[in-house]
Each structure stands twice: as structure tokens, then as C-alpha cells.
Amino acid sequence: QAALGVFTGDAVLIMLSFLGVASVIKASPALFTAVRYLGAAYLLYLGLKILYATFMQKKGHHEDKPLKAENAFNKALILSLTNPKAILFYVSFFIQFIDFNYSHPAVSYGVLALILETVSFLYLSFLIYSGTKLSQFFRHKKQAAKVGNSTIGLFFMGFAAKLALFTA
């Protein structure tokens, strides 16, 4: 479901790029800053939530409770849509390969989108497969899982700080 959220977010950003909305965000520093802070706030929230779940929740409350599919989809979609680097990527990358004198520039966008989504599918499939194997390993190594979850939570918070404090 998370992979589907990323695919959907990418598709929306590609379509917005094609329609010119991403260029407006890039041209408007205030709007871009708002998107950047929204993404940073969400990353901070996720990092704090991971740390809370790792250290504050009582044992047995979350260990084997699976993440609801709609939550995974929504989280991935929000992260994808508020990722300023993804927005800039679509604006700067796609524009380089589009000939606007061509009678059907949507075809170029479609081909690039298909290539990007295929690579994304392969990459996310690898992450899902390896994540499943790691999850099985850490299910039996509770202390290592706690260290890993803490590290991930801190990384999310660090990415949030970087996104909020530093420009491009």
C-alpha cells in the first residue's frame, strides 16, 4: 500500500508538472517554502511517533499490530506530495527532455513517467522484499529492533530539521 502511495504521489506530481503547477511552486518562494515546511512538519511528526512507539508504549501494544493499509497509503502519499526535492526534480528533469515545439509534448511526459514509475516499482519492490526479510530478523532481536527504530526516528527528525532549516 505504501508503494501505491508513492506511485500515486509521483503520478500526481508528474501531472502537476505537466500542467505547470510545479513551475508555479518553484517560481513562488513563499509557496515553495510552505510546501517545504509542511513536509518537514510531517517528517518530524513521523520521527516523534516512531520514538514514542519505541520507548513509551507498553510492551505488546504495538509489537505485532500490523499497520493498516490505508494508513500506509496515506503516509506515503503525503510524504510524496510534500517532498520539495521531488517537485524540483519533476520541474527540472522533465523540462530538459521535452520539446515544446513537438505537436504532442504529452507523449514525452508519458514516456518519461512510464520509465520513472518502472524504475520506482523495481526499487520499491526491492525495498519491500528486503524490508520483509529484515522485519523477520528483527522480530526475534528486540534490542536491535529498538536501536534500529530509534535510529530511523532520529533520521526522520534530522531530515525534517534539514528540510526546514536549509535551502536547496
N, C-alpha and C positions, 0 to 999 in steps of 0.2 A: 504494500500500500504506500509506503514511503517513496519507493521508486516511481510509482504512478504519480505521486505528488510532485516529484522533481520533473518528470516528463511534462506534466500539465503546466507547471510553472515555466518551464523552458518554452513550451508552445505558446503560452500567453505572452512571454517576453519577446519571442520572435515575431508574433503577430503585432504587438505594440511597436516593435522596432520598424516593421514594415509600414505600419500606419503613421509613423513619425512621432509617436508619443515619447518613445525613449529619447529621441533627439531633443524634444522639449525639456525633458527632465535633465538631460546633460547641459542644455543651454541655460537652464534656470538654476542658479546655485542654491537658492532657498528651497526649491522643491527637491533637488538632489540631496541637500542636507537633511531635509525632513525624512526622506526615504532612508538615508544612512542612519539617522538616529533611531528610526523605527526598527531597522534591522539590528542595531546594536542593543536596543532595549530588549528585543526578543531573545537574542543570544544570551544576554545577561540573565533574563528570566529562566531560560533553559539550564544554564550553568548552575544557578542557585537551586533550582528544582532538583537537579541531579545530586548536588551536595546534600540537600535536605534529605532526599530519599536514601542516600548512602549512610548518613550519620544519625539522623533524627528519628526516622520511622522505626517502629518496633519490629523486631525480627518476625518474619513470617507474614507481614502485611503486604510486602511487595515482591518478595523473592520469586515466586512462581506465578505471579499475576501477569498474564500477557497484556501487552499494550493493545488497546482497542484499535482496530484497523482504521476507523475514521480519524482517530487522534493522530496516528502516524501519517496519514494522508494530509491532514490539515497542517501539521507541524512542518512537513516537508514543503508543502505548497507555500506557506507563509515565508519560510526561510528562502525559498527560491525566488519569490516575487519581491522580497525586500533586500536582495543581495545587490548592492550598488555595483560591485565588480561585474556581476553577470549583465546588468543593464549596460554598463560601459562596453563590455565585450560585444554584445549584440550590436550596439551602435557602431563601434569602431571596426569590428571584424567583418560584419556582413556588408557594410558600405564599401569596403575595399574590393569586393568581388562582384558587385552589382553594376551592370552597365545600364544606366537610366535612359540611354538612347535606344536600348533594346525594346521592342514593342511589347514584351511581356516580362517585366522585371520580377513579377511574382513567381515565375518559373525558377529563376535563380535563387530566390529566397526559399522556395520549396525544396530544391535540391540540397542547398546548404542545411536547411532544417532537418531533412531526412538523414544526411550524413552525421550531423551533430547528435541527433536522437539515437542513431545506431551506435555510435561510439559511447554515448551516455548509457545506453542499455547494456552494452558489454561491460563497461566499467562498474555500473551499479550491480550487475549480476555477479561479478567477481567479489564486490564488497559484501553482498548478501550471503554468498556461499561461504566466504572466509569468516564473516561475522557469525554465521551459524556454528561453524566449527569452533571458533573462539568462545562462543557462548557455552557450548557443551563443555569445553575445557574448564572455563571459569566457574561453572555451576558447582564443581567439586573443589575449587580452590577459592574459598570465601574471602580470605585475607587478600589474595592477589586481585580478586574482583573489586574489593573495596578500594584498593590502591588505584586500580585502573579507572574505576568510576570517578574517584576524586580527581584524578589527573584530567579526565575528559571534562568534568565540570569546571575545573580551573582553566583549561584551554578555551572553553566556550566563553568564560568570563574575560579571559585575556583577549580573545578575538573581538568581544564586544567593546572593550576599552580601546583597542587599536582602531576599530571602526569609528568609534565616537570621537577619539582624540586626534587622530591623524588624517590628513587629507591624502587623496590619491596615493 
